[in-house]
């Protein structure tokens, strides 16, 4: 099966597994901006320096953006969670948990792709473990499952949504999360 067919099949699988939308596009259309690292440093999520897949531990922003530029295609997917109201923090957390569950299922679905030619990114910091080993002084417990965030790689998620034909905001009392799987056709 050709690479494009495998990616198209993965797109369909993402929808079957619960993605609200999923689209494939050229990776060169992904907007990168190093200033997103400053947003991470502001630490509004509480993961800066406390999660291996978040800054500063995930790596230098320019190196990560250079890595993104080595990929040819990207499958962008989104989940949309319904909230009781705009202050429904528990609903936001549950929607995030479901989104990260989808990200892990999609990781399993990519078993047929060479690992060195794909990159999984999702919303916010990695949530594979309830408490990241970074917080307890242990090494990453599941390096094969750990997923970095789109923002940590300098990806402008609102522009990613636009470029992939998706809405960044999906209406009142909803929360939208994005993920992406990058594919490299050529050997590095």
C-alpha positions as a Markdown table, in Angstrom:
| # | Residue | x | y | z |
|---|---|---|---|---|
| 1 | Unk | 0.0 | 0.0 | 0.0 |
| 2 | Unk | 1.3 | 3.4 | -0.9 |
| 3 | Unk | 2.2 | 6.0 | 1.8 |
| 4 | Unk | -0.6 | 8.3 | 0.7 |
| 5 | Unk | -3.2 | 5.5 | 0.9 |
| 6 | Unk | -2.0 | 4.6 | 4.4 |
| 7 | Unk | -2.3 | 8.2 | 5.5 |
| 8 | Unk | -5.8 | 8.5 | 4.0 |
| 9 | Unk | -6.8 | 5.3 | 5.8 |
| 10 | Unk | -5.4 | 6.7 | 9.0 |
| 11 | Unk | -7.5 | 9.9 | 8.5 |
| 12 | Unk | -10.7 | 7.7 | 8.2 |
| 13 | Unk | -9.6 | 5.7 | 11.3 |
| 14 | Unk | -9.2 | 9.0 | 13.3 |
| 15 | Unk | -12.8 | 9.9 | 12.5 |
| 16 | Unk | -14.0 | 6.4 | 13.4 |
| 17 | Unk | -12.2 | 6.6 | 16.7 |
| 18 | Unk | -13.9 | 9.9 | 17.7 |
| 19 | Unk | -12.2 | 12.8 | 15.9 |
| 20 | Unk | -14.6 | 15.6 | 15.1 |
| 21 | Unk | -12.6 | 16.4 | 12.0 |
| 22 | Unk | -9.4 | 15.1 | 10.4 |
| 23 | Unk | -7.6 | 16.4 | 7.3 |
| 24 | Unk | -4.4 | 15.7 | 5.6 |
| 25 | Unk | -2.3 | 18.6 | 4.2 |
| 26 | Unk | 1.3 | 19.4 | 3.2 |
| 27 | Unk | 3.5 | 19.9 | 6.2 |
| 28 | Unk | 5.0 | 23.0 | 4.6 |
| 29 | Unk | 1.7 | 24.8 | 5.2 |
| 30 | Unk | 2.2 | 24.5 | 9.0 |
| 31 | Unk | 2.9 | 27.9 | 10.5 |
| 32 | Unk | 5.9 | 27.9 | 12.9 |
| 33 | Unk | 6.7 | 30.7 | 15.3 |
| 34 | Unk | 9.5 | 30.6 | 18.0 |
| 35 | Unk | 7.5 | 33.1 | 20.1 |
| 36 | Unk | 5.2 | 30.3 | 21.2 |
| 37 | Unk | 8.0 | 29.2 | 23.5 |
| 38 | Unk | 7.4 | 32.5 | 25.5 |
| 39 | Unk | 3.8 | 31.4 | 26.0 |
| 40 | Unk | 5.1 | 28.1 | 27.5 |
| 41 | Unk | 7.5 | 30.0 | 29.8 |
| 42 | Unk | 4.5 | 32.0 | 31.1 |
| 43 | Unk | 3.5 | 28.5 | 32.5 |
| 44 | Unk | -0.2 | 29.0 | 32.5 |
| 45 | Unk | -0.7 | 25.2 | 32.2 |
| 46 | Unk | 1.8 | 24.5 | 35.1 |
| 47 | Unk | 3.9 | 22.1 | 33.0 |
| 48 | Unk | 6.9 | 24.3 | 32.2 |
| 49 | Unk | 9.9 | 22.4 | 33.6 |
| 50 | Unk | 7.7 | 19.7 | 35.1 |
| 51 | Unk | 6.9 | 17.5 | 32.1 |
| 52 | Unk | 9.5 | 15.8 | 29.8 |
| 53 | Unk | 7.5 | 16.6 | 26.7 |
| 54 | Unk | 7.2 | 20.3 | 27.5 |
| 55 | Unk | 9.8 | 23.1 | 27.5 |
| 56 | Unk | 12.5 | 23.4 | 28.4 |
| 57 | Unk | 13.0 | 19.6 | 28.5 |
| 58 | Unk | 11.5 | 18.8 | 25.1 |
| 59 | Unk | 14.4 | 20.7 | 23.4 |
| 60 | Unk | 15.4 | 23.9 | 21.7 |
| 61 | Unk | 12.6 | 25.6 | 19.9 |
| 62 | Unk | 14.6 | 26.2 | 16.7 |
| 63 | Unk | 15.7 | 22.6 | 16.5 |
| 64 | Unk | 12.2 | 21.4 | 17.0 |
| 65 | Unk | 10.9 | 23.8 | 14.3 |
| 66 | Unk | 13.7 | 22.6 | 12.0 |
| 67 | Unk | 12.5 | 19.0 | 12.7 |
| 68 | Unk | 9.0 | 19.9 | 11.6 |
| 69 | Unk | 10.3 | 21.2 | 8.3 |
| 70 | Unk | 11.7 | 17.8 | 7.5 |
| 71 | Unk | 8.2 | 16.3 | 7.2 |
| 72 | Unk | 6.2 | 16.2 | 4.0 |
| 73 | Unk | 2.6 | 15.6 | 5.1 |
| 74 | Unk | 0.5 | 16.1 | 8.3 |
| 75 | Unk | -2.7 | 14.6 | 9.5 |
| 76 | Unk | -4.4 | 17.2 | 11.6 |
| 77 | Unk | -7.3 | 16.1 | 13.8 |
| 78 | Unk | -9.5 | 17.8 | 16.3 |
| 79 | Unk | -11.9 | 16.8 | 19.1 |
| 80 | Unk | -14.7 | 19.0 | 20.4 |
| 81 | Unk | -16.0 | 18.6 | 23.9 |
| 82 | Unk | -19.4 | 19.9 | 25.1 |
| 83 | Unk | -19.2 | 22.0 | 28.3 |
| 84 | Unk | -22.0 | 22.9 | 30.8 |
| 85 | Unk | -20.8 | 26.5 | 30.5 |
| 86 | Unk | -17.6 | 28.4 | 29.9 |
| 87 | Unk | -16.4 | 27.8 | 33.5 |
| 88 | Unk | -16.8 | 24.0 | 33.3 |
| 89 | Unk | -13.2 | 23.2 | 34.2 |
| 90 | Unk | -14.0 | 19.5 | 34.9 |
| 91 | Unk | -15.6 | 19.3 | 31.4 |
| 92 | Unk | -12.5 | 20.8 | 29.9 |
| 93 | Unk | -10.3 | 18.3 | 31.7 |
| 94 | Unk | -12.5 | 15.4 | 30.6 |
| 95 | Unk | -12.4 | 16.6 | 27.0 |
| 96 | Unk | -8.6 | 16.8 | 27.2 |
| 97 | Unk | -8.5 | 13.3 | 28.6 |
| 98 | Unk | -10.6 | 12.0 | 25.7 |
| 99 | Unk | -8.5 | 13.8 | 23.2 |
| 100 | Unk | -5.3 | 12.4 | 24.6 |
| 101 | Unk | -6.9 | 8.9 | 24.6 |
| 102 | Unk | -7.6 | 9.4 | 20.9 |
| 103 | Unk | -3.9 | 10.5 | 20.4 |
| 104 | Unk | -2.7 | 7.2 | 22.0 |
| 105 | Unk | -5.1 | 5.2 | 19.8 |
| 106 | Unk | -3.8 | 6.9 | 16.7 |
| 107 | Unk | -0.3 | 6.1 | 17.8 |
| 108 | Unk | -1.2 | 2.5 | 17.9 |
| 109 | Unk | -2.8 | 2.8 | 14.4 |
| 110 | Unk | 0.6 | 4.0 | 13.1 |
| 111 | Unk | 2.4 | 0.8 | 13.9 |
| 112 | Unk | 2.8 | 0.2 | 10.1 |
| 113 | Unk | 4.8 | 3.4 | 9.6 |
| 114 | Unk | 8.6 | 3.5 | 10.2 |
| 115 | Unk | 9.0 | 5.2 | 13.7 |
| 116 | Unk | 11.8 | 7.4 | 12.5 |
| 117 | Unk | 9.5 | 8.9 | 9.8 |
| 118 | Unk | 6.5 | 10.0 | 11.9 |
| 119 | Unk | 6.0 | 12.5 | 14.7 |
| 120 | Unk | 2.9 | 12.6 | 17.0 |
| 121 | Unk | 2.0 | 15.9 | 18.6 |
| 122 | Unk | -1.1 | 16.7 | 20.6 |
| 123 | Unk | -2.7 | 19.4 | 22.8 |
| 124 | Unk | -0.7 | 20.6 | 25.8 |
| 125 | Unk | 1.8 | 18.5 | 27.6 |
| 126 | Unk | 2.1 | 14.7 | 27.6 |
| 127 | Unk | -0.6 | 13.1 | 29.8 |
| 128 | Unk | 0.4 | 9.4 | 29.5 |
| 129 | Unk | 1.3 | 9.3 | 33.2 |
| 130 | Unk | -0.9 | 10.7 | 35.9 |
| 131 | Unk | 2.3 | 12.3 | 37.3 |
| 132 | Unk | 5.2 | 12.8 | 34.9 |
| 133 | Unk | 8.5 | 11.3 | 36.0 |
| 134 | Unk | 10.0 | 14.8 | 35.7 |
| 135 | Unk | 8.1 | 15.8 | 38.8 |
| 136 | Unk | 9.3 | 12.8 | 40.8 |
| 137 | Unk | 12.9 | 12.8 | 39.6 |
| 138 | Unk | 12.4 | 9.6 | 37.6 |
| 139 | Unk | 13.1 | 9.1 | 33.9 |
| 140 | Unk | 10.2 | 9.0 | 31.4 |
| 141 | Unk | 8.3 | 5.8 | 32.1 |
| 142 | Unk | 6.9 | 5.4 | 28.6 |
| 143 | Unk | 9.2 | 7.1 | 26.1 |
| 144 | Unk | 7.5 | 5.1 | 23.3 |
| 145 | Unk | 4.1 | 6.6 | 24.2 |
| 146 | Unk | 5.1 | 10.1 | 25.2 |
| 147 | Unk | 3.6 | 12.9 | 23.0 |
| 148 | Unk | 4.9 | 16.4 | 22.7 |
| 149 | Unk | 2.6 | 19.4 | 22.3 |
| 150 | Unk | 2.0 | 21.3 | 19.1 |
| 151 | Unk | 2.9 | 24.6 | 20.9 |
| 152 | Unk | 6.2 | 23.2 | 22.2 |
| 153 | Unk | 7.3 | 22.8 | 18.6 |
| 154 | Unk | 6.3 | 26.4 | 17.8 |
| 155 | Unk | 3.1 | 25.5 | 15.9 |
| 156 | Unk | 0.5 | 28.2 | 15.7 |
| 157 | Unk | -2.6 | 26.1 | 16.3 |
| 158 | Unk | -5.1 | 28.7 | 15.3 |
| 159 | Unk | -3.4 | 29.0 | 11.9 |
| 160 | Unk | -3.1 | 25.2 | 11.7 |
| 161 | Unk | -6.9 | 25.0 | 12.2 |
| 162 | Unk | -7.4 | 27.5 | 9.4 |
| 163 | Unk | -5.0 | 25.9 | 7.0 |
| 164 | Unk | -6.6 | 22.5 | 7.5 |
| 165 | Unk | -10.1 | 23.9 | 7.0 |
| 166 | Unk | -11.2 | 23.4 | 10.6 |
| 167 | Unk | -12.7 | 25.8 | 13.1 |
| 168 | Unk | -10.4 | 26.8 | 16.0 |
| 169 | Unk | -13.5 | 27.6 | 18.1 |
| 170 | Unk | -16.6 | 25.4 | 17.6 |
| 171 | Unk | -19.3 | 27.4 | 19.4 |
| 172 | Unk | -20.3 | 28.5 | 22.8 |
| 173 | Unk | -19.8 | 26.0 | 25.7 |
| 174 | Unk | -17.4 | 23.8 | 23.7 |
| 175 | Unk | -13.6 | 23.2 | 24.0 |
| 176 | Unk | -11.6 | 22.2 | 20.9 |
| 177 | Unk | -8.4 | 20.3 | 21.1 |
| 178 | Unk | -6.0 | 19.6 | 18.2 |
| 179 | Unk | -3.4 | 16.9 | 17.4 |
| 180 | Unk | -1.2 | 16.1 | 14.4 |
| 181 | Unk | 0.8 | 13.3 | 13.0 |
| 182 | Unk | 3.6 | 14.3 | 10.7 |
| 183 | Unk | 4.9 | 12.0 | 8.0 |
| 184 | Unk | 8.3 | 12.0 | 6.3 |
| 185 | Unk | 8.4 | 10.3 | 2.9 |
| 186 | Unk | 12.1 | 10.5 | 2.5 |
| 187 | Unk | 14.8 | 8.9 | 4.6 |
| 188 | Unk | 16.9 | 11.4 | 6.7 |
